[in-house]
Each structure stands twice: as C-alpha cells, then as structure tokens.
C-alpha cells in the first residue's frame, strides 16, 4: 500500500491508499485534535459517551466501517484502524475541540488533492517534497529521499510482477536486504535509532540512504537479470542485492574509519534536521 505521513498543524497523521481513496489512522486524528497523551483511551471514552459514534465505528449506519489496514511503520507493516474522509467527518463531530473546523477544511483539501493526484501523479511527488521542506530537511537530503522512494517503487514493481505477495513477503524481502546491507533488520535499525512508529528512512543520514538505495537497486537488477520468480528466489536475490551494499559499506568504513550505521535521527525538527542534513551530529 501507498502509505504516507500527512501534517495537520505540525501533527503527523498516517494515511494509506485503499480503494483509490485516502484512509487515515483514527488514533492519529484523535491525537492531533485533542493533544491527548493516550488517544486510544480518549477514543474509548468517546465511544462510551456517544452511542451513535460507537455504532458507526462498528460499521453501523450510513458510513463505511473503519478498516484495519496495514501501515508501514519503523518496525515494519502494522495493522491500524483507519477511516475514510466521510467517516472522519462523523468522528470529529464528537470531539469538542477548537481545531475541529480547521481540521475539516484540511481534510477536505487532502481529499481534493487525492483527486488531483489521480489525474496527475507528479503532484504526489511534489507534495511529498513540500512536506519534507516544511519539516526543515535540507534540499540535498530531500533529493536523496525522493530518489530512494523511486528506487523502492521500482523494486516492489518487480516483486509484484514476479509473483511475490504484497505486505508480509515484501517485509521479509526488505529485511533480507537490510540485514545484508547494514547488519540490522528494519525493526532492529529503528530501535537502534530510538524510533517508535516513525518511518525509518526519514531518519537516515545521507550515507545511510545511499547504501539503502544501493541495496535495493542491486536487488532489482539481480532480480531482472536472473529472471527471479516467486518468494523463495526473490529472497536469494534480495540477500545478494543487500550484500552488494554491505560490501561497499564495509569498504567505506575501512577507508574512512567511521561507521555508517548511526543512532542519529531527525526526531527533533526542524533545528536538528538542519544540522543533521549532512550526517553530522547536533
């Protein structure tokens, strides 16, 4: 699935494409509108206070029911309950927040942007770039991150064409590349950087991104040239692609005397991001 982070008044709201429309993680919306430290508990209280909302959240009434959809997180794909735009309009009716009206306008804008992106896919890339700029990332880092997204898409397109099942098998193959390239699976890497639900690659330094791209680009090339088919063969190609990046990483570490895998992250934005853009510690 195409999963992204949307920003509402500097609050991150995860969203994913399902049936060609955006579905939003419900607890993220509650957190953004209430500033609650425990949005899951807040939502539980809302359901108790508003029986009609509780019914809608169960799939009753005129609204499409919320769905447990797979969202990419730092530790891999995770099933989180999401609701579409229409459902969220119902949800925010039960939230006594001064942010409700601005959120409605934001939600309508996001929905309209999705229609535009269907007509012109280049707009999606432009908006992703704009989000990184708003967070304070450097232009040099953004260029690498955008390229890494394109390389990742190219790899998953190959997997899809060759009979690899989405989500779970994609995650396993990705872990094979990462383990061979960095000595860590994505979940181990995220823990190393102190991340929780954040996207791992959004917290990589320039060199970490470069070796991540190398591993996936090499896996794509090997998959094509060996005409890999299915999951088992794909696993071999993924490991070989990651090994290409791993060998290059170790060679650079040997020559430079500096480890590529770091604990650096961009959790404190925007100032730390500006300082970390070249892989430097704040």
C-alpha positions as CSV (number, residue, x, y, z in Angstrom):
1,X,0.0,0.0,0.0
2,X,1.0,3.6,-0.6
3,X,1.4,4.9,3.0
4,X,2.4,8.5,3.8
5,X,2.5,11.0,6.6
6,X,0.2,14.0,6.4
7,X,0.7,17.1,8.5
8,X,-2.0,18.9,10.3
9,X,-0.7,21.9,12.3
10,X,2.6,20.1,12.7
11,X,0.9,16.9,13.9
12,X,1.7,13.7,11.9
13,X,-1.3,11.7,10.7
14,X,-0.6,8.5,8.9
15,X,-2.7,7.7,5.8
16,X,-2.8,4.9,3.3
17,X,-4.5,4.3,-0.1
18,X,-7.4,1.9,-0.1
19,X,-9.9,1.5,-2.9
20,X,-8.2,4.6,-4.5
21,X,-9.0,6.9,-1.6
22,X,-7.1,8.0,1.5
23,X,-7.8,6.3,4.8
24,X,-6.5,7.9,8.0
25,X,-5.3,6.3,11.2
26,X,-8.0,7.1,13.7
27,X,-5.8,7.4,16.8
28,X,-3.5,9.8,14.9
29,X,-6.6,12.0,14.2
30,X,-7.7,11.9,17.8
31,X,-4.2,12.8,19.0
32,X,-4.0,15.8,16.5
33,X,-7.4,17.2,17.6
34,X,-7.1,16.6,21.3
35,X,-3.4,16.7,22.2
36,X,-4.2,13.6,24.3
37,X,-1.3,11.7,25.7
38,X,-3.4,8.5,25.3
39,X,-5.5,8.9,22.2
40,X,-6.7,5.2,22.3
41,X,-8.2,5.8,25.8
42,X,-9.7,9.1,24.6
43,X,-11.3,7.3,21.7
44,X,-12.7,4.6,24.1
45,X,-14.3,7.3,26.2
46,X,-15.8,9.0,23.1
47,X,-17.4,5.7,22.2
48,X,-18.9,5.4,25.7
49,X,-20.3,8.9,25.7
50,X,-21.6,8.8,22.1
51,X,-23.5,5.5,21.3
52,X,-24.2,6.7,17.7
53,X,-20.4,7.1,17.2
54,X,-19.8,3.7,18.7
55,X,-22.3,2.2,16.3
56,X,-20.6,4.0,13.3
57,X,-17.2,2.7,14.5
58,X,-18.7,-0.8,14.4
59,X,-19.9,-0.3,10.8
60,X,-23.4,0.6,11.5
61,X,-25.3,3.4,9.9
62,X,-24.6,5.2,6.7
63,X,-20.8,5.4,6.9
64,X,-18.3,3.0,5.6
65,X,-16.9,1.0,8.5
66,X,-13.4,1.7,9.8
67,X,-10.9,-0.9,8.5
68,X,-7.7,-2.4,10.0
69,X,-5.3,-1.6,7.2
70,X,-1.6,-2.3,7.0
71,X,0.5,0.8,7.6
72,X,4.3,0.9,7.2
73,X,6.0,1.7,10.5
74,X,9.6,1.8,11.6
75,X,9.2,-1.8,12.8
76,X,7.5,-3.0,9.6
77,X,3.9,-3.2,8.5
78,X,1.3,-2.9,11.2
79,X,-2.5,-3.2,11.1
80,X,-4.0,0.0,12.4
81,X,-7.7,1.0,12.3
82,X,-8.3,3.6,9.6
83,X,-11.3,5.6,8.4
84,X,-12.0,7.4,5.2
85,X,-12.8,11.1,4.9
86,X,-16.5,10.7,5.3
87,X,-16.1,8.6,8.4
88,X,-13.7,11.1,10.0
89,X,-16.2,13.9,9.5
90,X,-18.5,11.9,11.7
91,X,-15.7,11.3,14.2
92,X,-14.8,14.9,14.7
93,X,-18.5,15.8,15.5
94,X,-17.8,14.0,18.8
95,X,-14.6,15.9,19.6
96,X,-15.1,19.2,21.4
97,X,-12.0,20.8,20.0
98,X,-11.3,24.3,18.6
99,X,-9.3,22.5,16.0
100,X,-12.3,20.8,14.5
101,X,-13.2,23.4,11.9
102,X,-9.6,23.8,10.6
103,X,-9.4,20.1,10.5
104,X,-12.5,19.8,8.4
105,X,-11.0,22.2,5.9
106,X,-7.7,20.3,6.0
107,X,-9.4,17.0,5.4
108,X,-11.4,18.3,2.5
109,X,-8.2,19.7,1.0
110,X,-6.4,16.4,1.4
111,X,-9.3,14.6,-0.3
112,X,-9.3,17.0,-3.2
113,X,-5.6,16.6,-3.6
114,X,-6.0,12.9,-4.0
115,X,-8.4,13.5,-6.9
116,X,-5.7,15.8,-8.4
117,X,-3.0,13.1,-7.9
118,X,-5.1,10.5,-9.7
119,X,-5.3,12.9,-12.7
120,X,-1.6,14.0,-12.4
121,X,0.6,11.5,-10.4
122,X,3.6,14.0,-10.5
123,X,1.7,16.1,-7.9
124,X,2.1,13.4,-5.3
125,X,5.9,13.6,-5.6
126,X,5.7,17.4,-5.4
127,X,3.6,17.3,-2.2
128,X,5.9,14.8,-0.6
129,X,8.8,17.1,-1.3
130,X,6.9,20.0,0.2
131,X,6.3,18.1,3.4
132,X,10.0,17.4,3.9
133,X,10.7,21.0,3.2
134,X,8.2,22.1,5.8
135,X,9.9,19.8,8.3
136,X,13.2,21.5,7.7
137,X,15.1,18.9,5.8
138,X,17.9,20.1,3.5
139,X,17.4,20.1,-0.3
140,X,20.3,17.7,-0.7
141,X,18.8,15.2,1.7
142,X,15.3,15.6,0.1
143,X,16.8,14.8,-3.3
144,X,18.2,11.5,-2.0
145,X,15.0,10.7,-0.1
146,X,12.9,11.2,-3.2
147,X,15.3,9.1,-5.3
148,X,15.1,6.4,-2.6
149,X,11.3,6.3,-2.9
150,X,11.6,5.9,-6.7
151,X,14.1,3.0,-6.3
152,X,11.9,1.3,-3.8
153,X,8.8,1.6,-6.1
154,X,10.9,0.1,-8.9
155,X,11.8,-2.9,-6.7
156,X,8.3,-3.6,-5.4
157,X,7.0,-3.4,-9.0
158,X,9.4,-6.1,-9.9
159,X,8.4,-8.2,-6.9
160,X,4.7,-7.8,-7.8
161,X,5.3,-8.8,-11.5
162,X,7.2,-11.9,-10.3
163,X,4.6,-13.4,-8.0
164,X,5.8,-12.0,-4.6
165,X,2.8,-11.4,-2.4
166,X,2.5,-7.9,-1.0
167,X,2.9,-6.8,2.6
168,X,4.2,-9.8,4.6
169,X,6.5,-11.1,1.9
170,X,7.6,-7.6,0.9
171,X,8.6,-7.0,4.5
172,X,10.6,-10.3,4.7
173,X,12.5,-9.5,1.5
174,X,13.2,-5.9,2.7
175,X,14.5,-7.3,5.9
176,X,16.9,-9.6,3.9
177,X,18.3,-6.6,2.0
178,X,18.7,-4.5,5.2
179,X,20.3,-7.3,7.2
180,X,22.9,-7.9,4.4
181,X,23.5,-4.2,3.8
182,X,23.6,-2.9,7.4
183,X,23.7,-6.0,9.7
184,X,20.3,-5.0,11.0
185,X,16.7,-5.7,10.1
186,X,14.4,-2.6,9.7
187,X,12.9,-3.1,13.2
188,X,16.4,-3.5,14.7
189,X,17.6,-0.5,12.9
190,X,14.6,1.6,14.1
191,X,15.3,0.5,17.7
192,X,18.9,1.4,17.3
193,X,17.9,5.0,16.3
194,X,15.3,5.2,19.1
195,X,12.3,5.3,16.8
196,X,8.8,4.0,17.6
197,X,6.2,4.5,14.9
198,X,8.3,6.8,12.7
199,X,9.4,5.9,9.1
200,X,13.0,4.6,9.4
201,X,14.2,6.1,6.1
202,X,13.0,9.6,7.2
203,X,15.6,9.3,9.9
204,X,18.6,8.1,7.9
205,X,21.6,10.2,7.2
206,X,22.8,10.8,3.7
207,X,25.1,7.9,3.6
208,X,22.6,5.5,5.2
209,X,20.1,6.5,2.5
210,X,22.7,6.0,-0.2
211,X,23.6,2.4,0.9
212,X,19.9,1.6,1.3
213,X,19.3,2.7,-2.3
214,X,22.3,0.7,-3.4
215,X,21.0,-2.5,-1.8
216,X,17.5,-2.1,-3.3
217,X,18.8,-1.0,-6.8
218,X,21.2,-4.0,-6.8
219,X,18.4,-6.4,-5.7
220,X,16.2,-5.0,-8.6
221,X,19.0,-5.6,-11.1
222,X,19.7,-9.1,-9.9
223,X,16.0,-9.9,-9.9
224,X,15.7,-8.8,-13.5
225,X,18.9,-10.3,-14.9
226,X,18.3,-13.7,-13.2
227,X,14.6,-13.7,-14.0
228,X,13.8,-14.3,-10.4
229,X,10.3,-15.8,-9.8
230,X,8.4,-16.1,-6.6
231,X,9.2,-15.5,-3.0
232,X,12.0,-18.1,-2.5
233,X,14.0,-16.9,-5.4
234,X,13.2,-13.3,-4.5
235,X,14.7,-13.9,-1.1
236,X,18.0,-15.0,-2.6
237,X,18.1,-12.0,-5.0
238,X,17.2,-9.7,-2.1
239,X,20.1,-11.1,0.0
240,X,22.5,-10.8,-2.9
241,X,21.5,-7.2,-3.5
242,X,21.9,-6.3,0.1
243,X,25.3,-8.0,0.1
244,X,26.5,-5.7,-2.7
245,X,25.6,-2.7,-0.5
246,X,27.0,-4.3,2.6
247,X,30.4,-4.9,0.9
248,X,30.5,-1.3,-0.3
249,X,29.6,-0.1,3.2
250,X,32.3,-2.1,4.9
251,X,34.9,-0.9,2.3
252,X,34.0,2.8,3.0
253,X,34.1,2.2,6.8
254,X,37.5,0.7,6.4
255,X,38.8,3.6,4.3
256,X,37.2,6.3,6.4
257,X,37.5,4.8,9.8
258,X,33.8,5.7,10.6
259,X,30.8,3.6,11.0
260,X,27.9,4.2,8.5
261,X,25.1,2.9,10.8
262,X,24.4,5.5,13.3
263,X,22.0,6.4,16.1
264,X,21.3,9.8,14.6
265,X,17.7,10.6,13.9
266,X,15.6,13.6,13.0
267,X,13.1,13.4,15.9
268,X,13.9,17.0,17.0
269,X,12.8,19.0,14.0
270,X,13.5,21.4,12.4
271,X,16.7,22.5,14.0
272,X,18.3,19.1,14.5
273,X,17.3,18.2,10.9
274,X,19.1,21.2,9.5
275,X,22.3,20.2,11.4
276,X,22.0,16.5,10.6
277,X,21.4,17.0,6.9
278,X,25.0,16.2,6.1
279,X,25.1,13.3,8.5
280,X,26.5,15.5,11.3
281,X,25.6,15.2,15.0
282,X,23.7,18.1,16.5
